[in-house]
């Protein structure tokens, strides 16, 4: 029984680290897209549209497996802020184009 508890704790902290690395990579990807295209309006507008409409897939257990292929969170989770693989869409937009999300 103790091994199961240790295993579950290990899985939780592993996913926590994976989510933190993924959020950092998304932030760097946004910055790189602005750097290479020199057009913050393009990525800012796309993220704004995603934020308005949402990008959630089905709420089954397998939607979180597709997070890395989506522009935003694909599933709503219980610990959404801790285990999110993407930064909040508002934060991403404000980093690229300050003031766009307040519309």
PyMOL commands that set and color helices and strands:
alter all, ss='L'
color gray80, all
select helices_A, chain A and resi 2-37+40-53+63-69+80-83+89-96
alter helices_A, ss='H'
color red, helices_A
deselect
rebuild
show_as cartoon
